[in-house]
Amino acid sequence: MSIVTSNTFLSSFSKTLGILFLYIFLGLLIDSVYVTENYQDLQWLANIIMLVMFGITMFTVTPRIREQLWYAVIIGFVGEYLFSVIMGMYTYRLENVPHYIPMGHALVYAGVLYFTKTSYAKNNVKKIEKIATLLIVIYASLFLIFKFDVFGFLMTIVTLLLLKNKPRERLFYLTMYLAVAYLEIIGTTYKCWWWPSTAWGVFDFLPSHNPPSGISLFYFLLDLGSLWLYKQRHKLAWSRMKNIRKIRIQKQFVSN
C-alpha cells in the first residue's frame, strides 16, 4: 500500500508523520547535551545522518516537491542565520547553526505534506481540522496557564485567525503546527537549542516559554516562501492549474 492510498489514520500517520517524529526523537538525541556530557560531541554525526536522510528523501519525492524542498533548505539556511545568529531570537547548543537544521526544516515540510495527501486525510479533512484545532487550543492554553507563555499564545491566536479564511491551506498548517510543537519540545528538552524567557529576549512585556507554543507561525513563512519561489519559476504551469481549479469549482457549483 502506498502512502497516497493509506485510508486509515494509523497507516497514514505511521508512513508519514510517524517516521518524521521517530527521526526527530532519535536524530536530536545525538546532538543533545546528555550525549555530549556522557559520551562526546556528536553533532558531526547528526549532520551526516541528516545529509543521508535528506538525500534519500530527495530521490523518493516528485520533481515538484523536490524543488520545493531545495527552496525550503535555502530559506531555512538564511532564516536560521538571520534569526538565531544575527538577531539572537534563540540559541543553539554550540551557539552556531547546525548543518542538519535547514535540511531538517525541509523534511518536516515533506512529512506534513505527505500526510495531508493520504487518502485518509483527504477523506477526513473537517474531522482532522477540528481535532487538530482542539489540540492546539489546549496545548497553547496549558502553556499560557502553567508556563505564562503569553508570546506563544498570541502567536497561536494569530495562526488560527490567519487560517480561518484559508480552507485550502488549513489542514496543512494545522498539522504543521502540531509537528513543530513536537519538534520544539524534543529539541528544547534535549537542550539542542533554547528560547529566552521573553519574546526573542527583546520584548520584556511578552513573557515566553522554552519553547513558545505558537512558534510554528515562523515555519509558515518558510513554507510560504518555498511555494512563492516555486510559483515564480513556474508561472505558466501555476496559472494553468489555477484555471483548471476554477473550472472544477464552477462545475461543482452548477451541479449543486
C-alpha positions as CSV (number, residue, x, y, z in Angstrom):
1,M,0.0,0.0,0.0
2,S,1.4,3.4,-0.9
3,I,1.3,6.5,1.2
4,V,-1.3,8.1,-1.0
5,T,-3.7,5.2,-0.7
6,S,-3.4,4.8,3.1
7,N,-7.0,5.1,4.2
8,T,-6.7,4.7,8.0
9,F,-5.3,7.1,10.5
10,L,-2.7,4.6,11.8
11,S,-1.5,3.7,8.4
12,S,-1.4,7.4,7.2
13,F,0.4,8.6,10.3
14,S,2.9,5.8,10.6
15,K,4.1,6.2,7.0
16,T,4.5,10.0,7.2
17,L,4.4,11.8,10.5
18,G,5.3,8.7,12.4
19,I,8.6,8.3,10.5
20,L,9.3,12.0,10.9
21,F,8.6,12.0,14.7
22,L,10.8,9.0,15.3
23,Y,13.6,10.5,13.3
24,I,13.3,13.8,15.2
25,F,13.3,11.9,18.5
26,L,16.5,9.9,17.7
27,G,18.2,12.5,15.5
28,L,18.1,15.3,18.0
29,L,19.2,12.9,20.8
30,I,22.5,12.6,19.0
31,D,23.1,16.3,19.3
32,S,21.7,16.5,22.9
33,V,23.5,17.8,26.0
34,Y,23.1,14.4,27.6
35,V,25.0,12.6,24.8
36,T,27.7,15.3,24.7
37,E,28.2,15.2,28.5
38,N,28.2,11.4,28.8
39,Y,30.0,10.4,25.6
40,Q,31.2,13.1,23.2
41,D,30.1,15.9,20.9
42,L,28.3,14.1,18.1
43,Q,26.9,17.0,16.2
44,W,29.0,16.0,13.2
45,L,27.3,12.6,13.2
46,A,23.9,14.3,13.3
47,N,24.9,16.3,10.3
48,I,26.0,13.3,8.3
49,I,22.8,11.3,9.2
50,M,20.7,14.2,8.1
51,L,22.6,14.5,4.8
52,V,21.9,10.9,4.1
53,M,18.3,11.1,5.1
54,F,17.8,14.2,3.1
55,G,19.4,12.6,0.0
56,I,17.2,9.6,0.3
57,T,14.1,11.8,0.6
58,M,15.1,13.8,-2.4
59,F,15.3,10.7,-4.6
60,T,11.8,9.4,-3.5
61,V,9.7,12.6,-3.8
62,T,8.2,14.0,-7.0
63,P,10.1,16.6,-9.0
64,R,7.8,19.4,-7.9
65,I,8.2,18.6,-4.2
66,R,12.0,18.1,-4.7
67,E,12.3,21.6,-6.0
68,Q,10.2,23.0,-3.1
69,L,12.4,21.1,-0.6
70,W,15.5,22.8,-2.1
71,Y,13.8,26.2,-1.6
72,A,13.0,25.2,1.9
73,V,16.7,24.4,2.6
74,I,17.8,27.8,1.1
75,I,15.2,29.8,3.0
76,G,15.8,27.8,6.2
77,F,19.6,28.5,5.9
78,V,19.1,32.2,5.5
79,G,16.4,32.4,8.2
80,E,18.4,30.5,10.7
81,Y,21.4,32.7,10.5
82,L,19.2,35.8,10.5
83,F,17.0,34.9,13.4
84,S,19.5,32.9,15.5
85,V,23.0,34.2,14.9
86,I,22.3,37.8,13.9
87,M,19.1,38.6,15.8
88,G,19.6,36.2,18.7
89,M,16.0,35.1,18.8
90,Y,17.0,31.7,20.0
91,T,20.4,29.9,20.7
92,Y,21.7,26.5,19.6
93,R,23.8,24.4,21.9
94,L,27.2,25.4,20.3
95,E,25.9,28.9,19.5
96,N,26.1,28.0,15.8
97,V,23.6,26.8,13.3
98,P,24.0,23.1,13.0
99,H,24.2,21.9,9.3
100,Y,21.3,19.5,9.9
101,I,18.8,22.2,10.8
102,P,18.0,23.7,7.3
103,M,17.6,20.2,5.8
104,G,15.5,19.3,8.9
105,H,13.1,22.1,8.0
106,A,12.6,20.6,4.6
107,L,12.0,17.1,6.0
108,V,9.3,18.5,8.3
109,Y,7.7,20.2,5.3
110,A,7.7,16.9,3.4
111,G,6.4,14.8,6.3
112,V,3.4,17.1,6.8
113,L,2.7,17.5,3.1
114,Y,2.6,13.8,2.5
115,F,0.3,13.2,5.5
116,T,-2.2,15.7,4.1
117,K,-2.0,13.9,0.7
118,T,-3.0,10.5,2.1
119,S,-6.5,9.1,1.3
120,Y,-7.4,9.2,5.0
121,A,-6.5,12.9,5.3
122,K,-8.3,13.8,2.1
123,N,-11.5,12.0,3.2
124,N,-11.5,13.3,6.7
125,V,-10.4,16.9,6.3
126,K,-13.0,18.5,8.6
127,K,-12.6,15.9,11.3
128,I,-8.8,16.3,11.3
129,E,-9.1,20.1,11.3
130,K,-11.5,20.1,14.3
131,I,-9.3,17.6,16.3
132,A,-6.1,19.5,15.4
133,T,-7.6,22.9,16.4
134,L,-8.8,21.5,19.7
135,L,-5.4,20.0,20.5
136,I,-3.7,23.3,19.5
137,V,-6.0,25.4,21.7
138,I,-5.5,23.0,24.7
139,Y,-1.7,23.0,24.1
140,A,-1.4,26.8,23.9
141,S,-3.7,27.3,26.8
142,L,-1.8,25.0,29.1
143,F,1.4,26.8,28.2
144,L,-0.2,30.1,29.0
145,I,-1.7,29.0,32.3
146,F,1.2,26.9,33.7
147,K,4.2,28.5,31.9
148,F,2.9,32.0,31.5
149,D,3.7,31.7,27.7
150,V,2.0,34.9,26.6
151,F,4.1,35.2,23.4
152,G,3.4,31.7,22.3
153,F,-0.4,32.1,23.0
154,L,-0.6,35.3,20.9
155,M,1.2,33.6,18.0
156,T,-1.2,30.7,18.2
157,I,-4.2,33.1,18.1
158,V,-2.6,34.9,15.1
159,T,-2.1,31.5,13.4
160,L,-5.7,30.4,13.9
161,L,-7.1,33.7,12.7
162,L,-4.9,33.6,9.6
163,L,-6.2,30.1,8.8
164,K,-9.9,31.0,9.4
165,N,-10.4,32.1,5.8
166,K,-7.9,29.8,4.1
167,P,-9.8,26.4,3.8
168,R,-7.4,25.0,1.2
169,E,-4.3,25.6,3.4
170,R,-5.9,24.9,6.8
171,L,-5.2,21.2,7.1
172,F,-1.6,21.6,6.1
173,Y,-0.8,24.4,8.5
174,L,-2.8,22.9,11.5
175,T,-0.8,19.7,11.0
176,M,2.4,21.7,10.7
177,Y,1.7,23.5,14.0
178,L,1.5,20.1,15.8
179,A,4.6,18.8,14.1
180,V,6.6,21.9,15.0
181,A,5.3,21.7,18.6
182,Y,6.6,18.2,18.9
183,L,9.9,19.2,17.2
184,E,10.4,22.1,19.6
185,I,9.5,20.2,22.7
186,I,12.0,17.4,21.8
187,G,14.7,19.9,20.8
188,T,14.5,22.0,23.9
189,T,14.2,19.0,26.2
190,Y,17.4,17.7,24.8
191,K,18.8,21.2,25.1
192,C,19.8,21.3,21.4
193,W,18.6,24.9,21.5
194,W,16.7,27.2,23.8
195,W,14.5,30.2,23.7
196,P,14.7,33.2,26.1
197,S,12.2,34.0,28.8
198,T,10.6,36.9,26.8
199,A,9.8,37.3,23.2
200,W,13.2,36.9,21.4
201,G,14.8,38.3,24.5
202,V,13.8,41.8,23.4
203,F,10.2,42.4,24.3
204,D,10.0,42.3,28.1
205,F,6.3,42.8,28.1
206,L,5.8,39.5,26.3
207,P,6.7,36.6,28.6
208,S,7.7,33.5,26.7
209,H,8.5,29.8,27.4
210,N,11.1,27.5,26.2
211,P,9.8,26.8,23.6
212,P,7.0,29.2,22.8
213,S,3.8,27.3,22.0
214,G,3.0,29.1,18.7
215,I,6.4,29.3,17.2
216,S,5.2,27.4,14.1
217,L,4.0,30.7,12.9
218,F,7.5,31.3,11.7
219,Y,7.7,27.9,10.0
220,F,4.7,29.1,7.9
221,L,6.9,31.8,6.5
222,L,9.3,29.2,5.3
223,D,6.6,27.2,3.7
224,L,5.0,30.2,2.0
225,G,8.4,31.3,0.8
226,S,9.1,27.9,-0.7
227,L,5.8,27.9,-2.5
228,W,6.3,31.5,-3.7
229,L,9.7,30.7,-5.2
230,Y,8.2,27.7,-7.0
231,K,5.4,29.8,-8.4
232,Q,7.9,32.3,-9.7
233,R,9.8,29.6,-11.6
234,H,6.6,28.0,-13.0
235,K,4.2,30.9,-13.6
236,L,2.6,29.4,-16.7
237,A,2.0,26.0,-15.2
238,W,0.7,27.5,-12.0
239,S,-1.6,29.8,-13.9
240,R,-2.9,26.8,-15.9
241,M,-3.5,24.8,-12.7
242,K,-5.5,27.7,-11.1
243,N,-7.7,28.0,-14.2
244,I,-8.4,24.2,-14.1
245,R,-9.3,24.5,-10.4
246,K,-11.7,27.4,-11.1
247,I,-13.4,25.4,-13.8
248,R,-13.8,22.4,-11.4
249,I,-15.3,24.7,-8.7
250,Q,-17.7,26.2,-11.2
251,K,-18.8,22.8,-12.4
252,Q,-19.4,21.7,-8.8
253,F,-21.4,24.9,-8.1
254,V,-23.6,24.4,-11.2
255,S,-24.2,20.7,-10.4
256,N,-25.3,21.6,-6.8
